[in-house]
Amino acid sequence: MVTVGITSYSLSRAVNSEKISVPEAIRFAAEHGAKHFEISASGKLVLNGNDELAELVKKEVRDAGMVISSYTIGANFVKPDMEAYRNEIARVKSEVEIAAKMGATRMRHDCASRPLEENTQENFEKDFPLLVDACGEIADHAAKYGITTSVENHGFYMQNSERVRRLVVSVGRTNFRTTLDVGNFLCVDEDPVSAVMNNLPYASMIHFKDFHIRRQSTPPPDGAGYIKTLHNKYIRGAITGDGDVDLDTIAKLIKEANYDGFLSVEFEGWEDCMEGTARALKNVLAIFERN
């Protein structure tokens, strides 16, 4: 059964600008139908080194009747030398221990990023063995705590569904999977429905995100809010359920696959993030109700 909640990233603009506090964001999610709360460790929700905040978040989520579904951090194992590579692995392992303290059973860490002009297949093949080794070592560490780790399809370099699939299969741990973002494939010009079909068997977590797709081949007049895709198209974050991603078909695929886990609504549109997140939650709950 799909358990719908939100990632804290959806409300990050309001939290980071101090429009609302972290506890208020947690209560807001619960009041609008979220059953779980995913911690995206950035901005005012960085928990590493802040035990007081970590305990507060854990208590507030529990008191709101939700669970902490996943602990989400950034990472990059593409480093200039082996010392930096080993240091990054050690840092991510320390974050695994924070996830365990929070009671999370899932943790997403990134694994690779390069400047866009370096996102070549040649570089990917060169980097790939080190990515496999790093993700495997971290998954082994996480297994001690009963945590499943994952990488997400984002950041252009690790965004294509086939690259994600290759990584998961090559790491070969039952507790290493993917956080499947259904909208992010558009950034590398993949059809979301086809890409979801490629990665859904490997998903330990799902992000439900939406985009408006610009039909013209030219950029928008000011470019504000738009993402330029790998092959020079333009997309803009949308309220989930209001954009152009075929979320109804994707919801059917998720149900047909008997996916039994957490699904986070992720909002990154132009609209006020509180209003956008509330509407996105309502839309997604309706999508799964009718499919």
Order of alpha helices (4+ residues) and beta strands (2+ residues): beta-alpha-alpha-beta-alpha-beta-alpha-beta-alpha-beta-alpha-beta-alpha-beta-beta-beta-beta-alpha-beta-alpha
